[in-house]
Amino acid sequence: IRVDSTLEARSGQITLRSQGAGIVLSDRALLDARGQAKDFNGTVVTADGGGVALQAVGGSIEVARGARVDVSAAEAGANAGRVDVRAASLTLDGQLTGSAGSGARSGSAQFDLDQLASFSSLNGTLNAGGFAEERSLRVRSGNVDVAATDDVAARRVAISADGGAIRVAGRIGTGAADGAARISLNAAGNVELAAGSSLLAGGSAPGARGGDVRIASSGGSVNFDAASTIDVRAGQEGAAGSVVFGISRADDNTLAPTRLEGRILRQGGNAPARVDVLATRCYDVGPNVDGASIDGWAADHEAFVARTGPTATAAVMGGLRDETGALGGGRILGGTELRSTGDLALDSTWDLTTDPWLAGLKPGTLTVRASGNVTLSQSIGSPNDAILGTDTWSLRLVAGADLAAANPLDTLTAASPGRGSLRLAGADAKLRTGTGRIDLAAGADIAIDNPAAVIYTAGRIGAPDTDLLGSNRWAVDGGGISMRAGGQISGALTSAGELWIGEWLRRPRPASSQFEASQATDWWALRSRVQQVVGTLAGGDIDIAAGGNVNNLFVAAPTSGR
């Protein structure tokens, strides 16, 4: 495909797809998906910037000097759009533009490349174009080198090296005044934060949630130099952020090597940010997961936790520092990952609140990755609607998973018809946890087919109570939820084809119809009544993205108070 002129779809979508060949944008090419503003009798209405997708499957993409791809916001306001590039290789001499005005969301950019000649060159183009909201880079072969002069100026950054290492000597991230900044680095080989490097994901405004940073190697080491810094501070009274160093562990529970000596800025919120080393053991599974297998994995997890007492933790994390000096409270957690090369049915209840799974009060992360479909028909995580006073497990389910990817949430770019979908089937299909995250991804669709099926994080007990209207009503520190699908995301309707307005957000009912000055102004989520909901019931962000439509999905992030 060669473009020598202007293609315009203001606030719309432009997609160029080449199979086995390439895409060339000449010096006269303009792909214009900028935001649009219309004046309706003196009232100006704006629409966000649109999207541009360039997909050269097995081929190269060339953007010549003078060419421009523009998804910036309209001058009158609104947000910028998104650029998505997938190719074997990329020559980028032209412009990518995704700027937005003050207070608006600027552009996002995603790159999936077999190889990348220069990270610094690509990063400079994105900085100049104003892509400051989100950047995602996946390089399937070779290393990614963030040079000392590089400043990756975006609120959310994800970098993956499927066949190599990641080395950071510069700065990644800008943080976010209102919180919710995130940085993720995943490599098959080593991940190194070299001297002078910094990862910035902190929040600054009062109440801003601290940032989340994940640095993981699936087959190498993680090195955090003593002269490097990670910032995940929260705003005043904001919820704490987190830092996770992900490493592999062998069948005999031997840990991959690490060198963790840097400084983590984590104070400022209602508690210091959690700092954990997540050591993951992988299991190959067949088409089903039964109770006996779950019990065996629980025993493995319990045995691993028994080996990670204070002495073992100090050996791995003793070199870390924070604002107060030596970092305290660091944990070594166990991760359990299931891998299937075909379809996978999760048709056994999986209770992650039992003693073996919460051994030492150290919850881990359960990751389920199948290259085919994943069908869930029973509950995973919390067995009921009760919450605990401690931290709980995080859950990651991936259908159409690319098992060669360094990032466990990456999916195959071209799922076969009828494959790569994640489905919650039946009334007993429930994904529930407390303080942990829930991350769902599918190469094709995500579907919930029963109104009683739910996906929620409920937090931990904030103020104990045993009222008949709902025990432990006031929860805090709930985890976040993400759902990403290459196709559609669909919620469930009732038999009458309706979305319910459920009576789950409660407040006290007065004894009479008259207003009482002493009536409490309490409100809370009654978890036993939550249906047809994807929700963070005790804090936590929700991030949903689909390549197709989002249909009949009830998403809720309620507050509670007393």
C-alpha positions as CSV (number, residue, x, y, z in Angstrom):
1,I,0.0,0.0,0.0
2,R,1.4,3.4,-1.0
3,V,-0.3,6.7,0.1
4,D,0.6,9.9,-1.9
5,S,-2.3,12.1,-0.8
6,T,-4.7,13.0,2.1
7,L,-6.9,10.4,3.8
8,E,-9.3,12.2,6.1
9,A,-11.6,10.8,8.8
10,R,-11.9,13.5,11.4
11,S,-12.7,11.9,14.8
12,G,-13.0,8.6,12.9
13,Q,-10.8,5.6,12.1
14,I,-8.3,5.1,9.3
15,T,-6.9,1.6,8.9
16,L,-4.3,0.4,6.3
17,R,-3.6,-3.3,6.3
18,S,-1.1,-5.1,4.1
19,Q,-0.6,-8.9,4.2
20,G,3.0,-10.0,3.5
21,A,4.0,-6.8,1.8
22,G,4.5,-3.2,3.2
23,I,3.0,0.2,3.7
24,V,4.6,3.4,2.4
25,L,3.5,6.9,3.3
26,S,5.2,9.2,0.9
27,D,6.3,12.8,1.6
28,R,2.9,14.0,0.4
29,A,0.9,11.7,2.6
30,L,-1.5,12.9,5.4
31,L,-3.6,10.6,7.5
32,D,-5.9,13.0,9.2
33,A,-8.0,11.7,12.1
34,R,-7.9,14.8,14.2
35,G,-10.7,15.7,16.6
36,Q,-13.5,17.7,15.3
37,A,-15.5,20.7,16.5
38,K,-19.0,21.8,15.3
39,D,-20.9,25.0,16.1
40,F,-24.6,24.3,16.6
41,N,-26.2,27.8,16.8
42,G,-23.5,29.2,19.0
43,T,-22.9,26.0,21.0
44,V,-19.5,24.4,20.1
45,V,-19.4,20.6,20.4
46,T,-16.2,18.7,20.2
47,A,-15.4,15.1,19.4
48,D,-12.2,13.3,20.4
49,G,-9.4,12.6,18.0
50,G,-9.8,9.4,16.1
51,G,-7.5,6.4,15.4
52,V,-5.0,5.4,12.8
53,A,-3.9,1.8,12.4
54,L,-1.0,0.8,10.2
55,Q,-0.7,-3.0,9.9
56,A,1.9,-4.6,7.7
57,V,1.8,-8.3,8.6
58,G,5.2,-9.7,7.7
59,G,6.2,-6.5,6.0
60,S,7.7,-3.1,6.7
61,I,6.2,0.4,7.2
62,E,7.9,3.5,5.9
63,V,6.8,7.0,6.9
64,A,8.8,9.4,4.7
65,R,10.0,12.8,5.7
66,G,7.1,15.2,5.1
67,A,4.4,12.6,5.8
68,R,2.2,13.1,8.8
69,V,-0.2,11.0,10.9
70,D,-2.4,13.2,13.0
71,V,-4.8,12.1,15.8
72,S,-4.5,15.3,17.8
73,A,-7.4,16.9,19.6
74,A,-9.5,19.7,18.0
75,E,-8.3,23.2,18.9
76,A,-11.6,23.8,20.7
77,G,-11.0,21.0,23.1
78,A,-11.7,17.3,23.8
79,N,-9.1,14.5,23.9
80,A,-6.6,13.3,21.3
81,G,-6.8,9.8,19.7
82,R,-4.6,6.8,19.2
83,V,-2.0,5.4,16.7
84,D,-1.5,1.7,16.3
85,V,1.5,0.3,14.3
86,R,2.2,-3.4,13.7
87,A,5.0,-4.4,11.3
88,A,8.2,-6.4,10.9
89,S,10.2,-3.2,10.8
90,L,9.6,0.6,10.9
91,T,11.3,3.5,9.2
92,L,9.9,6.7,10.8
93,D,11.2,9.9,9.2
94,G,7.8,11.7,9.2
95,Q,5.6,13.1,11.9
96,L,3.2,11.5,14.3
97,T,1.0,14.1,16.1
98,G,-1.3,13.4,19.1
99,S,-1.3,16.7,21.1
100,A,-4.2,18.0,23.2
101,G,-4.9,21.2,25.1
102,S,-4.4,21.8,28.8
103,G,-6.6,19.5,31.0
104,A,-7.4,17.2,28.1
105,R,-6.0,13.7,27.4
106,S,-3.3,13.6,24.9
107,G,-2.5,10.9,22.4
108,S,-1.7,7.2,22.9
109,A,0.6,5.1,20.7
110,Q,1.1,1.4,20.4
111,F,3.9,-0.3,18.4
112,D,4.3,-4.0,17.8
113,L,7.5,-4.6,15.8
114,D,9.6,-7.6,15.0
115,Q,12.7,-5.4,15.5
116,L,13.5,-1.8,16.3
117,A,16.6,-0.1,15.0
118,S,16.6,2.8,17.5
119,F,14.4,3.3,20.6
120,S,15.7,6.8,21.0
121,S,14.6,7.9,17.5
122,L,11.1,6.5,18.0
123,N,10.8,8.1,21.5
124,G,11.9,11.5,20.2
125,T,9.2,11.4,17.5
126,L,6.5,10.6,20.1
127,N,7.7,13.3,22.4
128,A,7.7,15.9,19.6
129,G,4.1,14.7,18.7
130,G,2.7,15.1,22.2
131,F,1.8,11.5,22.9
132,A,1.8,11.9,26.6
133,E,-1.1,9.7,27.7
134,E,0.0,6.1,27.0
135,R,2.8,4.4,25.1
136,S,3.1,0.7,24.5
137,L,6.1,-0.9,22.7
138,R,6.5,-4.6,22.0
139,V,9.7,-5.7,20.2
140,R,9.7,-9.4,19.3
141,S,13.4,-9.8,18.5
142,G,16.4,-8.0,20.0
143,N,17.0,-5.7,22.9
144,V,15.5,-2.3,23.9
145,D,17.9,0.3,25.1
146,V,16.5,3.4,26.8
147,A,19.6,5.7,26.6
148,A,20.6,8.2,29.3
149,T,19.4,11.1,27.2
150,D,15.9,9.5,26.6
151,D,12.9,10.9,28.4
152,V,9.8,8.8,27.8
153,A,7.3,11.5,28.6
154,A,4.0,9.6,29.1
155,R,1.6,8.9,32.0
156,R,1.5,5.1,31.2
157,V,4.3,3.3,29.6
158,A,4.7,-0.4,28.7
159,I,7.8,-1.9,27.1
160,S,8.3,-5.5,26.2
161,A,11.2,-7.4,24.7
162,D,10.1,-10.9,23.7
163,G,13.5,-12.2,22.6
164,G,16.0,-9.9,24.4
165,A,16.7,-7.6,27.3
166,I,15.7,-4.1,28.4
167,R,18.2,-1.7,29.7
168,V,17.1,1.7,31.1
169,A,19.6,4.5,31.6
170,G,17.3,7.4,31.1
171,R,13.9,8.4,32.5
172,I,10.6,6.7,31.9
173,G,7.2,8.2,32.9
174,T,5.9,11.6,34.0
175,G,3.7,10.6,36.9
176,A,0.2,12.0,37.0
177,A,-1.0,14.8,39.3
178,D,-4.4,13.0,39.7
179,G,-2.7,9.5,40.1
180,A,-3.1,6.2,38.2
181,A,0.3,6.4,36.5
182,R,1.7,3.0,35.5
183,I,5.0,1.6,34.1
184,S,5.5,-1.9,33.0
185,L,8.8,-3.4,31.7
186,N,8.8,-7.1,30.6
187,A,11.6,-9.0,29.0
188,A,12.6,-12.5,28.2
189,G,16.1,-11.7,29.1
190,N,17.6,-9.3,31.8
191,V,15.9,-6.1,32.9
192,E,18.4,-3.5,34.1
193,L,17.8,-0.1,35.7
194,A,21.2,1.4,35.3
195,A,22.8,4.1,37.4
196,G,21.1,7.5,36.9
197,S,17.9,6.0,35.6
198,S,14.5,6.9,37.0
199,L,10.9,5.5,36.7
200,L,8.3,8.2,37.6
201,A,4.8,7.1,38.3
202,G,3.9,9.1,41.4
203,G,0.7,11.2,42.0
204,S,0.9,14.6,43.6
205,A,-2.6,16.1,44.0
206,P,-4.4,15.6,47.4
207,G,-6.1,12.1,47.4
208,A,-4.2,11.0,44.2
209,R,-3.5,7.3,44.1
210,G,0.2,6.2,44.0
211,G,1.6,4.8,40.8
212,D,2.1,1.1,39.9
213,V,5.5,-0.1,38.5
214,R,6.1,-3.7,37.4
215,I,9.5,-4.8,36.2
216,A,9.7,-8.5,35.2
217,S,12.0,-11.0,33.5
218,S,10.6,-14.3,32.5
219,G,14.0,-15.9,31.8
220,G,16.8,-13.6,33.1
221,S,17.7,-11.4,36.0
222,V,16.3,-8.1,37.4
223,N,18.9,-5.5,38.3
224,F,18.1,-2.2,40.1
225,D,21.2,-0.1,40.5
226,A,21.9,1.7,43.7
227,A,22.0,5.1,41.8
228,S,18.6,4.6,40.2
229,T,15.2,5.6,41.5
230,I,11.5,4.5,41.3
231,D,8.8,7.0,42.3
232,V,5.3,5.7,43.1
233,R,4.4,8.3,45.8
234,A,0.7,9.0,46.4
235,G,-0.8,12.5,47.0
236,Q,-1.7,13.5,50.5
237,E,-4.1,10.8,52.0
238,G,-4.1,9.0,48.6
239,A,-4.2,5.2,48.3
240,A,-0.8,3.6,48.2
241,G,0.9,2.6,45.0
242,S,3.0,-0.6,44.3
243,V,6.3,-1.8,43.0
244,V,6.6,-5.4,41.8
245,F,9.9,-7.1,40.6
246,G,8.8,-10.2,38.7
247,I,11.2,-13.1,38.4
248,S,10.9,-16.8,37.6
249,R,11.3,-19.7,40.0
250,A,12.3,-23.2,39.1
251,D,10.4,-26.4,40.1
252,D,12.7,-26.7,43.1
253,N,11.8,-23.1,44.1
254,T,15.2,-21.7,43.2
255,L,14.8,-18.0,42.4
256,A,16.2,-16.3,39.3
257,P,19.1,-13.9,40.1
258,T,18.4,-10.4,41.2
259,R,20.3,-7.3,42.3
260,L,18.0,-4.9,44.0
261,E,19.8,-1.9,45.5
262,G,18.0,1.2,44.3
263,R,15.8,3.8,46.0
264,I,12.1,3.7,46.0
265,L,10.1,6.9,46.8
266,R,6.8,5.5,48.3
267,Q,5.7,7.8,51.1
268,G,3.1,10.6,51.1
269,G,-0.2,8.6,50.9
270,N,-2.3,6.9,53.6
271,A,0.4,4.2,53.7
272,P,3.8,3.4,52.1
273,A,3.6,1.7,48.7
274,R,3.9,-2.1,48.7
275,V,7.2,-3.4,47.4
276,D,7.2,-7.1,46.4
277,V,9.3,-9.6,44.5
278,L,6.9,-11.9,42.7
279,A,8.5,-15.3,41.9
280,T,6.4,-17.2,39.4
281,R,6.4,-21.0,38.7
282,C,4.8,-22.1,35.5
283,Y,2.8,-25.2,34.9
284,D,1.7,-26.7,31.5
285,V,-1.9,-27.8,31.6
286,G,-4.3,-29.7,29.4
287,P,-7.9,-28.7,28.4
288,N,-9.3,-28.8,32.0
289,V,-8.3,-27.8,35.5
290,D,-9.5,-30.1,38.2
291,G,-9.6,-29.9,42.0
292,A,-6.8,-32.3,42.5
293,S,-4.5,-30.2,40.4
294,I,-5.5,-27.1,42.3
295,D,-4.7,-28.8,45.6
296,G,-1.3,-29.8,44.3
297,W,-0.5,-26.3,43.2
298,A,-1.6,-25.0,46.6
299,A,0.9,-27.4,48.3
300,D,3.6,-26.1,46.0
301,H,2.8,-22.5,46.9
302,E,2.7,-23.2,50.6
303,A,6.1,-24.9,50.5
304,F,7.6,-22.0,48.6
305,V,6.3,-19.4,51.1
306,A,7.8,-21.5,53.9
307,R,11.2,-20.9,52.4
308,T,10.8,-17.1,52.1
309,G,11.1,-16.0,55.7
310,P,13.0,-13.0,57.0
311,T,16.5,-14.3,56.2
312,A,15.6,-15.2,52.6
313,T,13.8,-11.9,52.1
314,A,16.7,-9.9,53.4
315,A,19.1,-11.7,51.0
316,V,17.0,-10.6,48.0
317,M,15.6,-7.2,49.1
318,G,18.0,-6.1,51.8
319,G,19.7,-3.6,49.5
320,L,16.6,-1.6,48.7
321,R,16.0,1.9,50.3
322,D,13.2,4.4,50.6
323,E,12.9,8.0,52.0
324,T,13.5,6.7,55.5
325,G,16.6,4.6,54.9
326,A,16.6,0.9,54.5
327,L,13.3,-0.3,53.0
328,G,11.0,-2.2,55.4
329,G,8.1,-4.4,54.8
330,G,9.3,-5.9,51.5
331,R,7.8,-9.3,50.6
332,I,8.7,-12.2,48.4
333,L,5.4,-13.5,47.0
334,G,4.7,-16.6,45.0
335,G,3.1,-16.5,41.5
336,T,1.3,-19.5,39.9
337,E,1.0,-19.5,36.1
338,L,-0.9,-22.0,34.0
339,R,-0.1,-22.3,30.3
340,S,-2.2,-24.2,27.7
341,T,-1.5,-24.5,24.0
342,G,-5.2,-25.0,23.2
343,D,-8.6,-24.3,24.8
344,L,-8.9,-24.3,28.5
345,A,-12.0,-24.9,30.7
346,L,-11.9,-23.6,34.3
347,D,-14.7,-25.6,35.7
348,S,-13.6,-26.2,39.3
349,T,-14.0,-23.7,42.1
350,W,-10.7,-22.2,43.0
351,D,-10.7,-20.6,46.5
352,L,-7.6,-18.5,46.9
353,T,-8.5,-17.5,50.5
354,T,-7.6,-21.0,52.0
355,D,-4.7,-21.4,54.4
356,P,-2.3,-22.8,51.8
357,W,-2.9,-20.1,49.3
358,L,-2.6,-17.4,52.0
359,A,0.3,-19.0,53.8
360,G,2.2,-16.4,55.7
361,L,-0.4,-13.8,54.8
362,K,1.4,-13.5,51.5
363,P,-1.0,-13.5,48.5
364,G,0.4,-14.0,45.1
365,T,-0.7,-13.6,41.5
366,L,-2.6,-16.3,39.6
367,T,-2.0,-16.1,35.8
368,V,-3.9,-18.3,33.3
369,R,-2.8,-18.2,29.7
370,A,-4.3,-20.3,26.9
371,S,-3.6,-19.8,23.2
372,G,-7.2,-20.9,22.5
373,N,-10.4,-20.1,24.3
374,V,-10.8,-19.8,28.1
375,T,-14.2,-20.7,29.6
376,L,-14.8,-20.0,33.2
377,S,-17.9,-21.7,34.8
378,Q,-17.0,-21.6,38.5
379,S,-15.6,-18.9,40.9
380,I,-12.0,-18.0,41.1
381,G,-10.5,-15.9,44.0
382,S,-12.9,-15.2,46.8
383,P,-15.4,-18.1,47.3
384,N,-18.2,-15.7,48.4
385,D,-19.0,-12.1,49.0
386,A,-17.2,-11.8,52.3
387,I,-14.0,-9.8,52.5
388,L,-10.9,-10.2,54.6
389,G,-8.8,-7.9,56.7
390,T,-5.6,-8.8,54.8
391,D,-4.3,-8.5,51.2
392,T,-5.6,-11.0,48.6
393,W,-4.5,-12.6,45.3
394,S,-4.4,-10.9,42.0
395,L,-5.9,-12.6,39.0
396,R,-4.9,-12.6,35.3
397,L,-6.8,-14.5,32.6
398,V,-5.7,-14.4,29.0
399,A,-7.4,-16.1,26.0
400,G,-5.6,-16.2,22.7
401,A,-2.4,-15.8,24.6
402,D,0.9,-15.4,22.9
403,L,2.9,-17.8,24.9
404,A,6.1,-16.5,23.4
405,A,5.4,-13.0,24.7
406,A,7.4,-11.5,27.6
407,N,4.3,-9.6,28.8
408,P,1.9,-12.3,30.1
409,L,-1.1,-10.2,29.0
410,D,-0.1,-10.0,25.3
411,T,-2.3,-11.9,22.9
412,L,-1.9,-13.3,19.4
413,T,-2.3,-10.6,16.8
414,A,-4.4,-12.7,14.5
415,A,-6.6,-15.1,16.4
416,S,-8.2,-17.8,14.3
417,P,-11.9,-17.6,13.8
418,G,-13.7,-18.9,16.9
419,R,-10.5,-19.0,19.0
420,G,-9.0,-16.6,21.5
421,S,-12.2,-15.7,23.4
422,L,-12.6,-15.4,27.2
423,R,-16.1,-16.4,28.4
424,L,-17.8,-16.3,31.8
425,A,-20.4,-19.0,31.4
426,G,-23.3,-19.5,33.8
427,A,-24.4,-18.0,37.1
428,D,-21.5,-19.5,39.1
429,A,-18.8,-17.9,37.0
430,K,-17.4,-15.2,39.2
431,L,-14.0,-13.4,39.5
432,R,-13.7,-11.8,42.9
433,T,-10.8,-10.6,45.0
434,G,-10.1,-7.9,47.5
435,T,-6.9,-5.8,47.3
436,G,-5.5,-7.7,44.3
437,R,-5.9,-6.7,40.7
438,I,-8.0,-8.4,38.0
439,D,-6.6,-8.2,34.5
440,L,-8.4,-9.9,31.6
441,A,-7.2,-10.0,28.0
442,A,-8.4,-11.8,24.8
443,G,-7.2,-11.9,21.3
444,A,-10.9,-12.1,20.2
445,D,-13.9,-11.4,22.5
446,I,-14.6,-11.2,26.2
447,A,-18.2,-12.3,27.0
448,I,-20.3,-12.6,30.2
449,D,-23.4,-14.7,29.5
450,N,-25.3,-14.7,32.8
451,P,-26.5,-11.8,34.8
452,A,-25.4,-13.4,38.1
453,A,-21.8,-13.7,36.9
454,V,-19.7,-10.9,38.3
455,I,-16.2,-9.4,38.1
456,Y,-15.2,-7.2,41.1
457,T,-12.6,-6.2,43.6
458,A,-13.9,-5.6,47.1
459,G,-10.9,-4.4,49.1
460,R,-10.2,-5.3,52.7
461,I,-12.0,-4.5,55.9
462,G,-11.7,-0.8,56.7
463,A,-14.1,-0.5,59.6
464,P,-15.4,-3.8,61.0
465,D,-19.1,-4.2,61.6
466,T,-21.7,-6.9,61.7
467,D,-24.9,-5.0,60.7
468,L,-27.7,-7.1,59.2
469,L,-27.6,-4.8,56.2
470,G,-24.2,-6.1,55.3
471,S,-21.2,-7.1,57.4
472,N,-17.9,-5.2,57.0
473,R,-19.7,-2.6,54.8
474,W,-16.8,-0.1,54.6
475,A,-13.9,-1.5,52.7
476,V,-10.7,0.1,51.5
477,D,-7.7,-0.5,49.2
478,G,-9.6,-2.3,46.5
479,G,-7.6,-3.4,43.5
480,G,-7.9,-2.2,39.9
481,I,-9.5,-4.0,36.9
482,S,-8.5,-4.0,33.2
483,M,-10.3,-5.7,30.3
484,R,-8.7,-5.7,26.8
485,A,-10.1,-7.5,23.8
486,G,-9.1,-7.6,20.1
487,G,-12.8,-8.0,19.4
488,Q,-15.9,-7.2,21.4
489,I,-16.6,-7.0,25.1
490,S,-20.2,-8.1,26.0
491,G,-22.1,-8.1,29.3
492,A,-25.1,-10.2,30.1
493,L,-28.8,-9.3,29.8
494,T,-31.7,-10.7,31.7
495,S,-34.1,-13.2,30.1
496,A,-36.2,-10.1,29.2
497,G,-33.2,-8.5,27.4
498,E,-32.6,-5.9,30.1
499,L,-29.8,-4.5,32.2
500,W,-30.9,-4.4,35.8
501,I,-30.6,-1.4,38.1
502,G,-29.7,-3.5,41.2
503,E,-30.3,-2.4,44.8
504,W,-26.7,-3.0,45.9
505,L,-25.6,0.6,46.6
506,R,-27.2,1.0,50.0
507,R,-27.8,3.7,52.7
508,P,-29.8,3.4,56.0
509,R,-33.5,3.5,55.7
510,P,-35.2,6.0,58.2
511,A,-37.7,4.7,60.6
512,S,-40.3,7.1,59.2
513,S,-40.7,9.1,56.0
514,Q,-39.8,12.3,57.8
515,F,-36.2,13.6,57.6
516,E,-34.3,13.0,60.8
517,A,-31.5,15.4,61.7
518,S,-29.7,12.5,63.4
519,Q,-30.0,10.1,60.5
520,A,-26.6,8.7,59.5
521,T,-25.3,9.5,56.1
522,D,-23.7,6.1,55.6
523,W,-23.5,4.4,52.2
524,W,-21.9,1.2,51.0
525,A,-21.9,-1.6,48.4
526,L,-23.9,-4.6,49.5
527,R,-21.8,-7.2,47.8
528,S,-24.3,-10.0,48.0
529,R,-26.7,-8.0,45.7
530,V,-24.1,-7.1,43.1
531,Q,-25.0,-8.6,39.7
532,Q,-24.4,-7.7,36.1
533,V,-21.4,-5.6,37.3
534,V,-17.7,-5.2,36.6
535,G,-16.7,-3.1,39.6
536,T,-14.1,-1.8,41.9
537,L,-16.2,-1.6,45.1
538,A,-13.5,-0.2,47.4
539,G,-11.3,2.0,45.2
540,G,-9.2,1.0,42.2
541,D,-9.3,2.1,38.6
542,I,-11.1,0.4,35.7
543,D,-9.5,0.3,32.3
544,I,-11.5,-1.2,29.4
545,A,-10.5,-1.3,25.7
546,A,-11.9,-3.2,22.8
547,G,-11.1,-3.5,19.1
548,G,-14.8,-3.9,18.4
549,N,-17.9,-2.9,20.3
550,V,-18.5,-2.8,24.0
551,N,-22.1,-4.0,24.5
552,N,-24.4,-4.1,27.6
553,L,-21.5,-3.8,30.1
554,F,-22.3,-2.4,33.5
555,V,-19.2,-0.8,34.9
556,A,-19.1,0.7,38.4
557,A,-16.5,2.3,40.7
558,P,-18.7,3.4,43.7
559,T,-17.5,5.1,46.8
560,S,-18.5,4.3,50.4
561,G,-18.5,6.4,53.5
562,R,-19.9,6.9,57.0
